[in-house]
Amino acid sequence: MDSKKENKEPIELEALTLVPTPIGNLADITLRALEVLKTVDLIACEDTRHSKRLLNHYEINKPLISVHEHNEEKRIPELLAELKAGKKIALVSDAGMPAVSDPGYRLLQATIQAELSHTVLPGASSVMTALVGSGLAPLPFSFYGFLPVKKGKRLKALEAGLSTQATSIFFESPHRLKSTLEILNEHHPEASICVARELTKKFETYHRGSSHEVYDYFQERSVKGEIVLLLYPAEKC
């Protein structure tokens, strides 16, 4: 008996597809995202070594090109030339949605200006995961990206978030978290906050409470992993 193989038509791709990737757990990627990554001609990624881990896990072998904050502007003419030649390109970041506190915005703008087709796939997002998991009011909310390195600017950014009647979301380095919690404890000890750490990974944790309580908790503990910091003004707690 002759075996019959299913003839699978290739998916139709736009010139540029922004593909969200898992924020920690490699299983958190959509079937559509995998199909796009298997089908495109080229994958533009923030760190080729990091993306190779995901691609190897799903046995995807495609040419990679690095596009990060330091070379994105220089890469744009090269990638536009590929797109105009008919190549299909997927853009990924190290984790989550490209262009949100990650490279991709400038390339997407250039693609739009060149009147080339593009689409954005839905997928994993540390912002939305942390917002829901924090237990703080989900609406309204504001996302501000990474907190500034300098303490003075960091305080201004935190106070800008706390001045709104909304949950404010920031990314923070584990190396600066204690310093940031100290700032909050000094200036807004009663604000409700949540430190979401290592989301979707084995050691995922949420630490909730007032600024003072969370500051005290972390004083005697080391901080590791990816951090999302969420704030809510004390008067609305």
Backbone torsions as a table, in degrees:
resi	resn	phi	psi	omega
1	MET	NA	131.2	178.8
2	ASP	-76.7	132.4	176.1
3	SER	-80.7	139.7	179.7
4	LYS	-104.6	129.3	178.4
5	LYS	-99.6	138.1	179.4
6	GLU	-71.1	126.4	177.2
7	ASN	-86.0	111.7	-177.1
8	LYS	-102.4	119.3	179.4
9	GLU	-71.4	139.1	177.2
10	PRO	-65.1	145.4	179.6
11	ILE	-71.9	151.9	178.0
12	GLU	-84.8	127.2	-176.9
13	LEU	-112.2	146.5	166.8
14	GLU	-77.4	170.4	179.7
15	ALA	-60.0	-50.1	-179.9
16	LEU	-120.9	129.3	176.8
17	THR	-122.9	123.0	174.5
18	LEU	-86.7	122.1	-172.3
19	VAL	-118.0	112.8	174.4
20	PRO	-67.3	144.3	178.3
21	THR	-121.1	163.1	-177.2
22	PRO	-56.7	146.4	178.0
23	ILE	-90.2	-1.1	179.1
24	GLY	-177.9	-55.1	-178.8
25	ASN	-87.8	118.9	-175.1
26	LEU	-63.1	-16.8	179.0
27	ALA	-75.2	-14.1	-175.4
28	ASP	-87.0	59.8	175.1
29	ILE	-134.6	144.5	-175.3
30	THR	-81.2	158.0	176.5
31	LEU	-62.3	-37.5	179.3
32	ARG	-65.4	-40.5	178.6
33	ALA	-61.1	-44.3	178.8
34	LEU	-62.1	-41.0	-179.9
35	GLU	-64.0	-40.2	177.8
36	VAL	-63.7	-46.9	-178.9
37	LEU	-62.0	-31.3	178.6
38	LYS	-76.5	-21.6	-170.2
39	THR	-101.9	-29.9	-176.0
40	VAL	-64.6	165.0	177.8
41	ASP	-84.7	-27.8	-173.1
42	LEU	-151.1	142.6	176.2
43	ILE	-116.0	118.5	175.3
44	ALA	-92.2	124.0	-173.8
45	CYS	-137.5	155.2	-177.4
46	GLU	-63.5	-48.6	179.8
47	ASP	-134.9	112.9	-175.2
48	THR	-60.4	-35.9	-179.7
49	ARG	-66.8	-41.2	179.4
50	HIS	-66.2	-46.6	-178.6
51	SER	-66.8	-30.8	-180.0
52	LYS	-61.2	-33.2	178.2
53	ARG	-61.5	-45.8	178.4
54	LEU	-65.5	-45.9	-177.3
55	LEU	-64.6	-41.1	178.1
56	ASN	-63.0	-37.5	-179.8
57	HIS	-59.6	-36.2	-179.0
58	TYR	-102.9	14.4	176.3
59	GLU	54.5	47.3	177.0
60	ILE	-107.9	126.1	-178.2
61	ASN	-123.7	98.7	-179.9
62	LYS	-133.8	153.3	175.7
63	PRO	-61.4	139.4	-179.5
64	LEU	-117.1	146.9	173.2
65	ILE	-137.0	136.1	-176.9
66	SER	-80.0	134.2	174.4
67	VAL	-136.4	102.1	-179.4
68	HIS	-128.9	-179.1	-171.8
69	GLU	-61.2	-24.7	-176.8
70	HIS	-89.9	-16.4	-177.4
71	ASN	-128.1	1.9	-174.6
72	GLU	-56.5	-46.8	-177.7
73	GLU	-60.9	-39.0	179.6
74	LYS	-70.9	-31.4	-178.4
75	ARG	-76.0	-23.6	-172.1
76	ILE	-55.3	-50.1	-180.0
77	PRO	-58.8	-39.6	179.1
78	GLU	-63.3	-45.2	-178.5
79	LEU	-71.5	-37.4	176.4
80	LEU	-62.2	-38.6	178.0
81	ALA	-62.6	-40.4	177.5
82	GLU	-64.5	-43.4	-179.8
83	LEU	-63.9	-42.7	-180.0
84	LYS	-66.8	-25.4	177.5
85	ALA	-80.8	-1.8	177.2
86	GLY	100.6	1.9	178.8
87	LYS	-72.0	146.3	175.7
88	LYS	-102.6	127.3	-174.4
89	ILE	-122.9	135.5	170.7
90	ALA	-104.4	136.4	177.1
91	LEU	-111.3	123.7	176.8
92	VAL	-127.5	156.9	170.7
93	SER	-109.3	-178.0	-179.7
94	ASP	-63.7	-31.9	-179.2
95	ALA	-161.9	140.3	175.3
96	GLY	79.1	-153.9	-174.0
97	MET	-84.8	123.2	175.1
98	PRO	-58.1	148.8	175.8
99	ALA	82.0	-8.8	176.3
100	VAL	-102.1	99.0	-173.0
101	SER	58.1	25.2	179.3
102	ASP	-144.6	165.7	176.6
103	PRO	-61.6	158.5	176.0
104	GLY	133.0	-29.3	-176.2
105	TYR	-60.5	-47.5	-176.9
106	ARG	-67.2	-38.2	177.3
107	LEU	-65.6	-41.3	178.6
108	LEU	-63.3	-42.8	177.9
109	GLN	-60.7	-43.1	179.7
110	ALA	-64.9	-36.9	178.4
111	THR	-64.8	-42.8	178.7
112	ILE	-64.6	-45.2	-179.6
113	GLN	-63.5	-31.6	178.1
114	ALA	-82.1	1.5	178.5
115	GLU	59.2	38.8	174.9
116	LEU	-99.0	149.4	-175.5
117	SER	-73.4	150.7	178.7
118	HIS	-155.1	160.1	173.8
119	THR	-151.7	160.9	179.6
120	VAL	-124.9	125.4	178.1
121	LEU	-85.9	149.0	173.2
122	PRO	-78.1	158.8	179.3
123	GLY	173.3	-161.7	-174.4
124	ALA	-60.0	141.9	178.6
125	SER	-147.6	119.2	178.1
126	SER	-67.0	-28.8	-179.9
127	VAL	-63.9	-52.5	-177.6
128	MET	-70.5	-36.3	178.5
129	THR	-62.3	-46.7	180.0
130	ALA	-66.5	-39.2	-179.4
131	LEU	-59.6	-48.6	-178.5
132	VAL	-70.0	-43.6	-176.5
133	GLY	-70.8	-20.5	-177.1
134	SER	-68.2	-29.0	-174.6
135	GLY	83.2	-2.3	175.5
136	LEU	-79.8	165.2	-177.1
137	ALA	-56.1	123.3	-176.4
138	PRO	-77.7	-20.3	178.9
139	LEU	-138.8	137.6	-9.7
140	PRO	-76.0	165.8	174.7
141	PHE	-143.6	158.0	177.3
142	SER	-132.5	138.9	177.6
143	PHE	-113.6	129.0	-173.8
144	TYR	-113.6	-0.7	-178.8
145	GLY	78.1	-154.0	-177.9
146	PHE	-74.3	139.1	175.0
147	LEU	-69.5	148.6	178.6
148	PRO	-63.3	155.7	-179.8
149	VAL	-73.8	-43.9	-176.9
150	LYS	-73.4	137.3	-173.6
151	LYS	-60.1	-41.1	-179.0
152	GLY	-61.3	-46.0	179.2
153	LYS	-69.2	-32.9	178.0
154	ARG	-64.1	-44.0	178.0
155	LEU	-59.8	-43.0	179.2
156	LYS	-62.5	-40.3	179.7
157	ALA	-66.6	-42.2	178.9
158	LEU	-64.8	-42.8	-179.7
159	GLU	-68.8	-31.7	175.5
160	ALA	-63.5	-40.6	176.8
161	GLY	-66.6	-42.5	-178.0
162	LEU	-73.7	-14.1	179.6
163	SER	-78.9	-11.3	179.9
164	THR	-98.3	156.3	176.3
165	GLN	-90.6	61.0	-175.6
166	ALA	-153.3	162.1	171.0
167	THR	-77.7	127.9	-179.7
168	SER	-106.3	137.0	-174.7
169	ILE	-122.5	131.9	179.5
170	PHE	-132.9	152.1	164.8
171	PHE	-92.8	143.8	178.0
172	GLU	-141.8	146.6	176.6
173	SER	-74.6	140.8	176.3
174	PRO	-61.4	-25.6	179.9
175	HIS	-73.1	-22.0	-178.8
176	ARG	-108.9	-3.3	-174.1
177	LEU	-57.8	-45.9	-178.5
178	LYS	-61.3	-38.6	177.8
179	SER	-64.5	-41.0	179.3
180	THR	-66.8	-41.5	177.6
181	LEU	-64.8	-34.3	176.2
182	GLU	-63.8	-41.7	177.5
183	ILE	-61.7	-46.0	-180.0
184	LEU	-64.3	-41.6	179.9
185	ASN	-63.2	-36.8	-178.6
186	GLU	-73.7	-39.9	-171.8
187	HIS	-103.6	-27.9	-177.8
188	HIS	-143.2	64.8	-173.5
189	PRO	-65.4	-22.2	-176.3
190	GLU	-97.5	-2.9	178.8
191	ALA	-63.1	144.6	175.2
192	SER	-82.1	131.8	179.7
193	ILE	-137.3	163.4	174.3
194	CYS	-142.3	131.0	173.2
195	VAL	-104.7	108.8	178.4
196	ALA	-98.2	123.2	-171.4
197	ARG	-127.3	137.6	174.7
198	GLU	54.9	47.2	-176.3
199	LEU	-58.3	135.9	179.4
200	THR	72.0	-2.5	-178.7
201	LYS	-95.1	176.1	-176.0
202	LYS	-58.9	-38.8	-175.8
203	PHE	-104.9	33.5	176.9
204	GLU	-57.5	134.5	176.9
205	THR	-142.6	150.9	170.6
206	TYR	-123.4	125.3	177.2
207	HIS	-115.2	114.0	-173.7
208	ARG	-116.7	152.3	176.1
209	GLY	151.9	-168.9	174.6
210	SER	-72.8	162.6	176.7
211	SER	-54.4	-41.6	-178.8
212	HIS	-63.8	-43.8	-178.7
213	GLU	-65.8	-43.5	-178.2
214	VAL	-71.3	-36.0	175.4
215	TYR	-59.9	-46.6	178.9
216	ASP	-61.0	-40.6	-177.8
217	TYR	-60.6	-42.4	-174.0
218	PHE	-85.9	-6.5	-177.7
219	GLN	-59.3	-40.2	-175.9
220	GLU	-104.1	17.2	-177.6
221	ARG	-126.9	145.3	175.2
222	SER	-79.0	151.8	-177.5
223	VAL	-117.4	124.1	178.4
224	LYS	-134.4	159.2	172.8
225	GLY	92.0	179.0	179.4
226	GLU	-75.3	136.7	-174.5
227	ILE	-121.5	132.4	166.4
228	VAL	-118.6	126.3	-178.0
229	LEU	-109.2	127.9	-179.4
230	LEU	-121.0	138.9	-176.8
231	LEU	-128.3	149.1	174.4
232	TYR	-142.7	132.8	-174.8
233	PRO	-61.5	140.9	-173.5
234	ALA	-59.1	-36.9	-175.1
235	GLU	-67.4	-14.3	179.8
236	LYS	-108.1	7.3	-177.2
237	CYS	-70.6	NA	NA
